[in-house]
Amino acid sequence: MDDALKKRLAPLREAIDEVDRQLLELVNRRARLAQDVGVAKHELGGEDVAVIRPEREAQIIRALQEANPGPLPAASIRAIWAELISGCRGLERGLTVAYLGPEGTYSEMAALGHFGHAITAVPYPTIDAVFRAVETSETDLGIVPIENTTEGAVSRTLDLFFSTPLQIAGEYSLKVHQCLMTKSGTLDGVTRVLAHPQSLAQCHGWLNQNAAGLMREAVSSNAEAARQASLDPTVAAIAGELAANKWGLQLVATGIQDEAHNRTRFVVIGHHDTPPSGNDKTSVFVAVPNRAGTVHEMLQPLAENQVSMSHLESRPARTGQWEYYFYLDLVGHRLDPHVAAALDGLQRVAAYCKLLGSYPAQP
């Protein structure tokens, strides 16, 4: 570095160092205030007061994004404050979150992205086990995949929502960047490629073109595929870079998903009802009698009350009383008057209606 550049950069770096010191002072001031909030909750609200307030955290981040003059983008504001809130929350009480493991899954990435790194993220072998962990209060919350932009709904998650007492408390959308990895970093001697069924489907075209000779096997998660690849040089895994780092694998190829903008949406599951945040979604299961025109009747209350629907998915019913039930994501909170009226109308026309929760839309 020449002397002219050093001379120009020196005052800028000194200014950055001073701003960092000011930020550190403010961050610790915020942390002390968070501790005061925790003390007040304990003294006035008792032990049952929730350590996490999804609507409050969403409001904080959304307000900062709206006030942000730049140059930082809104996504960076969200990431920074998610970690800041996470650290402050951890001073009040540690939060445990169940996710589909093992370590290195996209579910773990979603848990850390949504809640920040100041949590105890606990891996479970199946989506069923994540639900059970939260239902039995082994963990405070869980996070599970519910839909993918390429492959659609995650059927097992939807089926479990049909019978669980848990509610949806939040959502997190994660960009899926699929990678092929092995112990050696090549496909020499490799005979099989392992991945979660949805990941195999998301990379179908790439595999046909570049690894057609490999036998494809579905496993419970991409991180499980990476774990097995770390033990067997004849196995390749499809997973994210986090899994490669966790399991000591080398990347053969990156970005092998067939759709460049592939994303997976996750939902947070828990026991607590979430108050309105000002920008919310409501999820519901509905089943209607098997006769002509009933789907139209189901949607009519939404149109009459001007409630938008962001997602509609049908699932085969298991009761024998109807053929399908429908999963709906509605825009708005169940306490919003127009959403409440629409839900009222749904209950009148439906053979079965189950509210899965209202929760903040991702800021």
C-alpha positions, 0 to 999 in steps of 0.5 A, a space after each residue: 500500500 503506497 503512502 498516499 493511500 495510507 494517508 487517505 485511509 487513516 482518518 477514515 479508519 479512525 472515524 470508523 473506530 470511533 463510531 464502533 466505540 459509540 455503537 458498543 456503548 449504545 448496544 450495551 445500553 440497550 442490553 441493560 434496558 432489556 435486562 430491566 424489562 426482564 426484571 419487570 416481567 419476572 416481578 409483575 408478570 410471574 414465571 409464565 410471561 413469554 421470553 419472546 414477543 414475536 409481534 414486538 420484535 417484528 415491529 422493531 425491525 419493520 420500523 427501523 427498515 422504514 426509517 432506514 435512509 441507506 445505504 444499508 439494504 432492508 435485509 441487512 437491517 433485519 439481520 443486524 437487529 435480529 442478532 442484537 435482539 437475540 443477544 439482549 433476549 439471551 440476557 433475560 433467558 436462553 431460548 431453545 429452538 428445535 429444528 430438523 437436524 442434524 447440524 448443517 441443515 437449512 432448518 438450522 440456518 433458518 433458526 439462526 437467521 430468524 432468532 439470531 445466534 444467541 439461542 440453543 438450537 436443538 437438532 431432531 431427526 424428523 419433522 415429527 420429532 420437532 413437533 413433539 419436542 415443542 408439544 412436550 415443552 422440551 424446547 420453547 419453540 420449533 421451526 419447520 419447513 412448510 413450502 418451497 418455491 420449486 417443489 411446493 408444500 412440505 406435505 409432512 408439515 401440513 399433515 402434522 398441523 392437522 392434529 397438533 395443538 401448536 400454533 404458528 408464531 412466525 415465518 422465515 424465508 430462506 434462499 436455497 443455494 444447493 451444493 454437491 459435496 464429497 470427501 474428496 471434492 471430486 466425483 471419483 469413485 462416487 456411486 450414490 448421491 444422497 439428499 432430502 427428497 425435495 432437494 433431489 427434485 430441486 436439482 433434478 435437471 442438473 443431476 441429469 446433465 452432470 451426474 446421470 450415472 449416480 444412483 439417487 437416494 432420499 434421506 431425512 435431511 440434507 445434513 444427514 446426507 452430508 453426515 453419511 458422505 463424511 463417512 463414505 467416499 462413495 457417497 455425494 451429498 446435496 446440501 448447503 455450504 454450512 453442512 459442508 463446513 460442519 461435516 468436513 466435506 469439499 464442494 464439487 459444484 455450487 448453485 446446482 438447483 434448477 431454479 436460481 431463485 429457489 427459496 424455502 419458507 419456514 414457520 415457527 411453532 409454539 404454544 403462545 398466541 401472538 398479538 397483532 404486529 400491524 403486518 400479519 398473516 393468518 393460517 387456517 385449515 378448512 374442509 368442505 363437504 364433497 359436493 359441487 360448488 363448495 370450494 367457491 362457497 369456501 372462498 366467498 367469505 374472503 371475497 366478501 370481506 376483502 381478505 387476500 389469500 397468499 397461499 392455498 394448498 389441498 391435502 387428502 383427508 384421513 377421516 373419510 368424511 370428506 376427500 380433501 382439506 385445504 390449508 390457507 394463508 390469509 393476509 391479516 391478523 385474526 383480530 382484524 375486523 375484516 379477517 375475523 368476519 371472513 373466518 366467521 363466514 368460513 366456519 359457517 360453510 365449512 365442515 371443519 375449520 381449524 385456526 393455526 395461528 396469526 403471526 407477523 409476516 417476515 419484515 
